[in-house]
């Protein structure tokens, strides 16, 4: 029986390592890294630097310093809460839905994002053994909220 894979011979591996790799997209870079990581190290670093610069150019209202983060979180939570209350009031007064055309559309979306909730639960579950450490209490609270605060229908 003939094997279904090709064994790399040293000459082929050396030739591949010697040729320069020009990755033009994330996909190309991914496969180039799989094929010969040493040949694309500089390209990978340049790619990451470019993505970081693109991200820096995006508008963001995050605070500059970590000590300002708590105030920003509280302010942002209040802003989102007000916007949601306004949305609910508008819906009560007959305004159309904003994000979903009907309940079926919303359920379709929720089924699509359900795997992300499983991931949330998986990593949050890992903090439960640290229940007695106050630093982990906010994460444990989030985990319990994800589980519906003990209400099976909300899980």
Secondary structure, DSSP 8 states (H G I E B T S, - for coil): ---SS----HHHHHHHHHS-----SHHHHHHHHHHHGGGGHHHHHHHHHHHHHHHHHS-----SSGGGHHHHHHHHHHHHHHHHHHHHHHHHTT---SS-SSHHHHHHHHHHHHHHHHHHHHHHHTTGGGTT-GGGHHHHHHHHHHTTTT-GGG-
